[in-house]
Amino acid sequence: MDGELLPLRLSGELLRTEDIIHAFSLRNLTKKGWKLLFPAVPEHNAVRHRHLVLFGLPECGKTELLNSIAHQALKVYGKGNVNVIAVYQISDALDLIDRRPVQLLIVDDAVKGANSRKSMAQADDVADFYEVRHIFERKAETMAGVVITIWAAQRFKSLDIVFRNAHMIIFKTAAVDPSDQKEILRYVPPFAYERLQRITRAIYEDADDSVKSESIAHFPFSNETGVFRHEMRPRILRFWDGKCVNNPGVKGEIKPFRWDLEAAVQRYMSDRAWRKEARAFYLHTYEKLTLEQIARDAKVKSSKSEVGRMIQRFQGELSRVAGEEYERWKASQLEAVGLQVRRRGGNGQPDILAEHPEGMRYVYSCKALTVKRKISLPIEELRPEVLEAQRSGRELILSVYNLASGAEREIRIDAKAPPESVVIVPF
């Protein structure tokens, strides 16, 4: 017996818990995690809500795990039944909920958004979190469905207790901050946290990316802690940043769309067919003159009411020309993020049809509009896209470029019950 222990005694090092406990002493709870996170869709009159908190330092593989979760949701429920929403702030997700039976809401770096703001804003986040289920119930044709919310954060203790009260908590790394470490140890036993420290050292000290597929999962209701493993999958997750669903630069760098409005106005002022309208628009937009002042301008010389109509006609011309360029750019952007794109754009035809390799299908209506105040766009303006969405089951997206601010935004529309008009606020 002494001979067997001699090599350890001669090593001059004290045994640590992580040396004694083998990695597989922690049960593999991956199957349990998937089963809990993705319950069956109830047959009627019920909405099941599952909530996961994901903690980890930067570069630990949180986004890869979130992407794997999205893949698993599509596998379990079917691609056409899941609405995957990935945002950086919970309030951005509320308008994206649709009628599909499964809503997967992912909020990444939630603590960055929730705790850098004032306490009132944090209270708003909590209210929005509670509102998610009720919004789904109002939008769904039936009350049967599943809502899955996932909060990913780089600080654990800073998350409001409302968000930490989860059905499942996944820890990707150990914590640097002592208060975070103390808080995590309230959830997982010391030997599990030591395993988490080993994973963390491998990621950052050894630059070993292979360990990023392993995490420590805790199930509060059964008080179980074990290993959770996921596979690296092709990237399908796209985060909505408040402006566009699909961020450019996946396959190639696509610069944001820019249309030089002032240069276009100057060109039109040299065009005999449009020079009076362009002059009126220029004086109103850049010189801030009133309609009465513009009417007295030597190059305009019109009534006040006619000046208003001239400006309106010219805005329509700008929207037409800029909209054509924006539509071409949008098609290129969608191709850059891996979608297969067909541009239609003729009279009575939808602007863009797009298909994701994982099966999601979209129909886009592209508009360049001047949005200085809240406006209402008649749904009739989107008639080809609405009909296509109703016919094929595609997701309908209105993509708007604001000529006034140079920003763009995507607005999802329920094609099954389209509104009479789409309200667009300045952005």
C-alpha positions in Angstrom: 0.0 0.0 0.0 2.8 2.4 0.9 4.6 1.6 -2.3 1.5 2.7 -4.3 1.3 6.1 -2.6 5.1 6.8 -2.7 5.0 8.6 -6.1 2.5 11.1 -4.9 4.4 11.8 -1.7 7.6 12.3 -3.6 5.9 14.8 -6.0 6.1 17.5 -3.3 2.6 18.7 -4.2 -0.6 18.6 -2.2 -3.5 16.8 -3.7 -6.3 19.1 -4.8 -10.0 18.2 -5.1 -9.8 18.5 -8.9 -7.1 15.8 -9.0 -9.2 13.4 -6.9 -12.5 13.9 -8.6 -12.6 12.7 -12.2 -14.5 14.8 -14.7 -17.1 12.1 -15.1 -17.8 12.1 -11.3 -20.2 14.9 -12.4 -23.2 13.3 -14.1 -23.8 14.2 -17.7 -27.1 16.1 -17.5 -27.2 17.1 -21.2 -30.3 15.0 -22.0 -32.1 16.3 -18.9 -31.3 19.9 -19.9 -32.7 19.5 -23.4 -35.8 17.8 -22.1 -36.5 20.5 -19.5 -35.7 23.4 -21.9 -37.9 22.1 -24.7 -41.2 20.7 -23.3 -44.0 19.4 -25.6 -46.4 21.9 -27.0 -49.6 21.6 -24.9 -52.7 20.4 -26.9 -54.9 23.3 -25.8 -55.4 26.2 -23.4 -51.9 26.4 -21.9 -48.6 28.2 -22.4 -45.5 26.6 -21.0 -42.7 28.9 -20.1 -39.1 27.7 -19.6 -36.3 30.0 -18.5 -32.5 29.5 -18.7 -29.7 31.7 -17.4 -26.3 31.4 -19.1 -23.3 32.9 -17.4 -19.7 33.2 -18.7 -16.8 35.5 -19.3 -16.1 36.9 -22.8 -14.8 34.5 -25.4 -15.9 31.4 -23.4 -18.3 30.2 -26.1 -21.7 31.6 -24.9 -22.7 32.5 -28.5 -21.8 29.1 -29.8 -24.0 27.5 -27.1 -26.9 29.9 -27.9 -26.5 28.9 -31.5 -26.6 25.2 -30.6 -29.8 25.8 -28.6 -31.4 27.4 -31.6 -30.5 24.4 -33.7 -31.9 22.0 -31.1 -35.2 24.0 -30.9 -35.6 23.7 -34.7 -34.9 20.0 -34.5 -37.3 19.3 -31.6 -40.3 21.4 -32.8 -39.7 21.7 -36.6 -38.3 24.7 -38.5 -41.7 26.2 -39.4 -43.0 26.1 -35.8 -40.2 28.1 -34.0 -39.7 31.8 -33.9 -36.1 32.4 -33.0 -35.6 36.0 -31.6 -32.1 37.1 -30.6 -31.7 40.5 -29.1 -29.5 42.6 -26.8 -32.4 44.0 -24.8 -35.6 42.4 -23.7 -37.8 45.3 -24.8 -36.6 44.8 -28.4 -38.0 41.3 -28.4 -41.6 42.2 -27.6 -42.6 43.4 -31.1 -40.9 40.4 -32.7 -43.2 37.8 -31.1 -45.5 36.1 -33.6 -48.1 33.4 -33.9 -45.8 30.4 -34.2 -46.4 27.8 -31.4 -42.8 28.1 -30.1 -41.1 31.4 -29.2 -37.4 31.2 -28.5 -36.2 34.5 -27.0 -32.5 35.0 -26.5 -31.2 38.1 -24.7 -27.4 38.2 -24.9 -25.2 40.2 -22.5 -28.4 41.0 -20.7 -26.6 42.4 -17.7 -24.8 44.9 -19.9 -28.1 46.4 -21.0 -30.0 46.0 -17.7 -27.5 47.2 -15.2 -25.8 50.0 -17.0 -29.1 51.9 -16.9 -31.0 53.4 -14.1 -33.1 51.4 -11.6 -36.3 52.5 -13.3 -35.1 51.0 -16.6 -34.3 47.7 -14.7 -37.8 47.7 -13.5 -39.0 48.1 -17.1 -36.9 45.1 -18.0 -38.6 43.0 -15.3 -42.0 44.2 -16.5 -41.1 43.3 -20.1 -40.0 39.9 -19.0 -43.3 39.2 -17.3 -45.1 40.6 -20.3 -43.6 38.1 -22.9 -46.0 35.3 -22.1 -49.1 37.5 -22.2 -48.0 39.1 -25.5 -47.7 35.6 -27.0 -51.2 34.7 -25.7 -52.7 37.8 -27.3 -51.0 37.2 -30.7 -51.4 33.5 -31.0 -54.6 32.1 -32.5 -54.8 29.7 -29.6 -53.4 29.9 -26.1 -51.4 26.7 -26.6 -47.6 27.1 -27.0 -44.2 27.2 -25.5 -42.2 30.3 -24.6 -38.5 29.8 -23.9 -36.4 32.7 -22.6 -32.7 32.7 -22.3 -30.6 35.3 -20.6 -26.8 35.3 -21.2 -24.7 37.5 -19.1 -21.0 38.2 -18.1 -21.9 39.0 -14.5 -24.1 36.7 -12.5 -24.8 38.5 -9.2 -25.7 41.7 -11.0 -28.7 40.0 -12.7 -31.9 40.8 -11.0 -33.2 37.9 -8.9 -36.2 37.8 -11.2 -34.0 36.6 -14.0 -31.9 34.3 -11.9 -35.0 32.5 -10.8 -34.6 30.1 -13.7 -35.5 26.5 -14.4 -31.9 25.8 -15.4 -28.7 27.7 -15.0 -25.6 27.0 -17.1 -22.2 28.2 -16.1 -19.6 28.4 -18.9 -16.7 29.7 -16.7 -15.7 30.5 -13.2 -16.0 34.1 -12.0 -13.2 36.6 -11.6 -15.1 38.8 -9.1 -15.1 37.3 -5.6 -18.8 38.4 -5.0 -19.8 36.6 -8.2 -17.8 33.5 -7.2 -19.5 33.5 -3.8 -22.9 33.8 -5.4 -22.3 31.0 -7.9 -21.2 28.7 -5.0 -24.7 29.2 -3.5 -26.0 27.2 -6.5 -23.3 24.6 -7.3 -21.2 22.5 -4.9 -17.5 23.2 -4.5 -16.3 20.2 -6.5 -18.4 21.4 -9.4 -17.0 24.9 -9.2 -13.5 23.5 -9.2 -14.4 21.7 -12.4 -15.6 25.0 -13.7 -12.2 26.6 -12.8 -10.4 23.9 -14.7 -12.5 24.7 -17.8 -11.8 28.4 -17.3 -8.0 27.9 -17.1 -8.1 25.7 -20.2 -9.9 28.4 -22.2 -7.8 31.4 -21.2 -4.4 30.1 -20.0 -4.1 27.2 -22.4 -6.1 28.7 -25.3 -7.9 25.3 -25.6 -11.1 25.9 -27.5 -12.1 22.3 -27.3 -13.3 22.7 -23.8 -15.8 25.4 -24.8 -18.3 22.7 -25.6 -18.6 21.7 -21.9 -20.4 23.6 -19.2 -21.7 23.1 -15.7 -25.5 23.0 -15.4 -27.6 23.4 -12.3 -31.2 22.4 -11.9 -32.7 24.3 -9.0 -36.0 22.3 -8.6 -34.2 19.0 -8.3 -31.0 20.5 -6.8 -28.9 18.6 -9.3 -25.6 19.8 -10.8 -23.7 18.2 -13.6 -22.0 18.5 -17.0 -23.9 19.9 -20.0 -22.3 19.4 -23.4 -23.2 20.8 -26.8 -21.9 20.4 -30.4 -20.5 23.2 -32.5 -23.1 23.8 -35.3 -23.2 26.1 -38.4 -24.1 29.6 -37.3 -27.8 30.4 -37.8 -28.3 32.9 -35.0 -28.6 36.5 -36.0 -29.0 39.2 -33.4 -31.5 42.0 -33.9 -29.8 45.3 -33.0 -32.8 47.5 -33.3 -32.1 48.3 -36.9 -31.8 45.1 -38.9 -32.3 41.4 -38.3 -29.4 40.2 -40.4 -26.0 41.8 -39.5 -23.6 42.1 -42.5 -20.1 40.7 -42.8 -20.6 37.0 -42.4 -19.3 36.0 -45.9 -18.1 39.4 -47.0 -17.9 42.9 -45.6 -21.0 44.8 -46.6 -20.9 48.4 -45.6 -24.1 50.1 -44.2 -26.3 51.6 -46.8 -25.7 55.3 -47.4 -27.6 57.6 -49.8 -26.3 61.1 -50.1 -29.6 63.0 -49.9 -28.2 66.5 -50.3 -26.2 65.5 -53.4 -29.3 64.0 -55.0 -31.2 67.2 -54.3 -28.5 69.3 -56.0 -28.6 67.1 -59.1 -32.4 67.4 -59.3 -32.1 71.2 -59.1 -30.3 71.1 -62.4 -33.0 68.9 -64.0 -35.6 71.0 -65.8 -38.3 68.6 -65.0 -37.7 68.7 -61.2 -35.8 71.9 -60.5 -38.7 73.8 -58.9 -39.7 70.9 -56.7 -36.1 70.3 -55.7 -35.6 74.0 -54.9 -38.7 74.0 -52.7 -37.5 70.8 -50.9 -34.0 72.2 -50.4 -35.3 75.5 -48.9 -37.7 73.7 -46.6 -35.3 70.9 -45.5 -31.9 72.7 -45.3 -32.7 76.4 -45.1 -35.7 75.7 -42.7 -37.9 78.3 -44.6 -41.7 78.2 -44.2 -44.0 77.4 -47.0 -45.0 81.0 -47.3 -41.3 82.1 -47.6 -40.6 79.4 -50.2 -43.7 80.5 -52.2 -42.1 84.0 -52.6 -38.7 82.6 -53.7 -37.7 83.8 -57.2 -37.0 80.3 -58.5 -40.3 78.8 -57.1 -43.0 81.5 -57.4 -46.0 79.4 -56.4 -48.8 79.5 -53.9 -48.3 78.2 -50.4 -50.6 75.2 -51.0 -48.8 74.3 -54.3 -45.4 74.5 -52.5 -46.7 71.9 -50.1 -47.7 69.6 -53.0 -44.4 70.2 -54.8 -42.4 69.1 -51.7 -44.6 66.0 -51.3 -44.2 65.0 -55.0 -40.4 65.5 -54.7 -40.3 63.3 -51.6 -42.1 60.6 -53.5 -39.5 60.9 -56.3 -36.6 60.6 -53.8 -38.3 57.6 -52.2 -38.6 55.9 -55.6 -34.9 56.5 -56.6 -33.4 55.8 -53.2 -35.7 52.8 -52.7 -34.4 51.1 -55.9 -30.8 51.5 -54.7 -31.7 50.4 -51.2 -33.4 47.3 -52.5 -30.3 46.3 -54.5 -28.1 46.9 -51.4 -30.5 44.9 -49.2 -30.3 41.9 -51.5 -26.5 42.0 -51.4 -26.6 42.2 -47.6 -28.9 39.2 -47.3 -26.6 37.2 -49.6 -23.6 38.3 -47.4 -25.2 36.7 -44.3 -25.7 33.4 -46.2 -29.3 33.6 -47.5 -30.3 32.6 -51.0 -31.9 35.7 -52.6 -34.2 36.3 -55.5 -35.0 39.9 -56.5 -38.4 40.4 -58.1 -39.3 44.1 -57.7 -41.5 44.4 -60.8 -45.0 45.9 -60.7 -47.2 43.6 -58.6 -44.2 41.5 -57.5 -42.6 41.3 -54.1 -39.3 43.0 -53.8 -37.1 40.2 -52.4 -37.5 36.5 -51.6 -34.9 35.0 -49.3 -34.3 31.5 -48.0 -32.0 30.5 -45.1 -30.1 27.2 -45.5 -31.8 26.0 -42.3 -35.2 26.4 -43.9 -36.4 29.8 -42.7 -38.1 31.8 -45.6 -38.7 35.5 -45.8 -40.3 38.0 -48.2 -39.0 41.6 -48.0 -40.6 44.9 -48.9 -38.0 47.6 -49.2 -38.9 51.3 -48.7 -36.9 54.5 -48.5 -39.0 57.0 -46.6 -38.6 60.3 -44.9 -39.5 59.6 -41.2 -39.2 62.8 -39.2 -42.3 62.1 -37.2 -44.6 59.2 -36.7 -46.1 58.1 -40.1 -48.6 55.5 -41.2 -47.8 53.4 -44.3 -51.0 51.8 -45.8 -50.7 48.1 -45.9 -51.8 48.4 -49.6 -48.2 49.6 -50.3 -47.0 46.1 -49.3 -49.8 44.2 -51.2 -47.5 42.0 -53.3 -45.4 41.0 -50.3 -48.5 40.4 -48.1 -50.0 38.2 -50.7 -46.8 36.2 -51.2 -46.4 35.7 -47.4 -50.0 34.5 -47.2 -49.6 32.2 -50.2 -46.2 30.7 -49.2 -46.1 31.0 -45.5 -43.0 33.2 -45.6 -42.2 35.6 -42.8 -43.1 39.2 -43.9 -40.5 41.9 -43.2 -40.7 45.6 -44.1 -37.2 47.0 -44.4 -37.1 50.8 -44.2 -34.3 53.2 -44.9 -34.9 56.6 -43.3 -33.9 59.4 -45.7 -34.0 61.9 -42.8 -31.6 60.0 -40.5 -29.6 57.7 -42.8 -30.6 54.7 -40.6 -32.5 51.5 -41.5 -34.9 49.3 -39.6 -36.7 46.0 -40.2 -40.3 45.6 -39.1 -41.9 42.2 -38.9 -45.5 42.0 -39.9 -48.1 39.3 -39.2 -49.3 38.4 -42.7 -52.1 36.3 -41.4 -53.7 39.3 -39.8 -52.1 42.4 -41.4 -52.9 45.8 -40.0 -54.6 48.4 -42.1 -51.4 50.5 -41.9 -47.9 50.1 -40.5 -47.0 52.8 -37.9 -43.3 53.9 -38.3 -41.8 56.2 -35.6 -38.6 58.2 -36.2 -35.4 56.2 -35.8 
